[in-house]
Amino acid sequence: MNRILFVLALLLPQQSQQPQQTGSIEGAIFKVGTTDSIPRAKITLTVTSGTPNAQSVTADDGGKFAFRDLAPGQYRLTATRDGFVNAEYGQRGPGGSGVPITLAAQQQIKDARIAMTPNGAISGRITNRYGEPVGNTNVQALRYTYQEGRRTLTTVQT
């Protein structure tokens, strides 16, 4: 009888432990302005509250991804892929910042969408007025920005 009570006493605390209250975040990666998915993009989930921690997955051929068994907290989702500008969940445009996702206990977010912008490329040949190639030439890519309400050209890359 004492042995049965001893075994029951050992088992009771194990049964009373509550399972961890984890959640999940699922979503998809798309080309901005379209419904075209981006396959094999790398998605990184970073914890913004508590101990900094990050984990990454690769989107499937349909651009879908999932993070499971996540503790409640605040997270940021970022996506990277060759040929595209890095993007973040909730970002309104390239170069902007995204918004964090607050995940509650047992919450399942199933529609996290990240839109990525394709990279651009500029190519060409620099020639003089006779059509001959010019060496040691400095070339700049410029874009319009606004400074103090005035439109000006700003160097993006040299």
N, C-alpha and C positions, 0 to 999 in steps of 0.2 A: 504493500500500500504506500509506504514512504517513497519507493522508487517511482511510482506512478505520479504522485504529487510533485516530486522533484522534476520529472520530465515535463509535466504540464507547466510548472513554474518557469522552465526554460523556454518553452514554446510560446507562452502568452505574450511576452514583450515583443517577439518577432511578428506576431499577428497584428498587434496594435499599431505598428509603425505605418504611417500614411505614405502612399506612393508620392513621389515628387511631382509637384504641380507644373509640368512642362507644357510648352506650347510649340507652335511651328509657324514658319513663314514660307509660303510658296508663291511663285509668280512666273513671269516671262519677260524676255528681252525682245524689244522691237526696234526697227529702224524708225527714226523720228518721222512723224507725219504719215506713216503707213501702217498696215497691219502685217507687214513682212517680218517674220521672226528672224532672230540672229542666232544661228547655232554655234555651240561651243564657245560662248563667251565665258569669261571667268568672273564669277560673282563672289564678292568678299563681304562677309557679315562681321561687323565690328561692334563690340559692346562699348557703349558710351557711358554707362553708369556702372559704378563699382570697379572691379579689377579689369583693366584693359585686356581684351582678348579678341582674337580674330580667327575666323575659319573661312575656308573657301571651297566652292564647288564649281564644276563646269556644267553649263547649261547643255541639255540634250539637243538632238538634231532639230527639235521643234522650238528651241529657245526657252524651254521650261526649266526651272530649278526649284529646289526645296531644301530647307534647313529644318531639321526635326529635333525634338528633345531639348528645346531652348528654355532656360530659366527665365522667369519674369524679369523684365528690365527694359532698357532703352537701347536700340540698335540702329546702325546705319548700314545701308546696302550700297555697294559700289560695283560697277560692271566695267570690265576692260576687254578689248578684243582688237587684234591687229586690224588696221583699216578703219577704225572708228575712234572718235574722241571719247575719253573716259567719261562715264556718266554715274550719277547718284540718284537713288530713289527720291522722288519729289522735286527734282531739279527742273526749273522752268526753261533753261536754255544752256547751251554749252558754256562752261566757265562759271556758271552759277553754283550755289550750294544747294544741297538737297535738304530733306527734312528727316528727322529721326523717326523711327517706328517704336511706339511704346507697346510692349507685349505684356498682357496680364496673364495670370496663372491659367493654364489650360486653354488659352486663346489660340485660335487657328486662323491666321491670315492667309487667304488663298488667292488674292488678286493683286499682289505687289507687281506693278509694271514699271519697267525702266526703259526709256526711249534713248537710243544712241544715235548720234549724228555721224555720218560717214566722213572720213578725213578727205581733204582735198589735196590736189597735187598741182604744182606749177612746173612746167618744163619749157625749155626753149634754148635758143642759141643766141649769143650776143655777137653782133657783127658791127663793123664800122660802115661808113657810108658807101664803101666799095664792095660790100658783101664779104669781106674777109673776117675770119674769127678774131675776137679780141681776147687777149689773155689777162690774167690778174685783175679781173673786174669785180667790183663789189655790187651785189644784187640784193635788193630788199623787197620783202613782201609787206605791204602797208594795209591798214584798214582804217575806216573812219570811226572816230570816237568823239565824244562831246566833253569839252573842258570849259568850265565856267559858261556854259550855254552856247559855246561856239563849236562848230564842227571842224575837226582837225584830223590830219593823217598821223597815225601812230605806227611805228615799226613793230611788226609781229615777229618776223624772223629775218636774219641777214645771212 
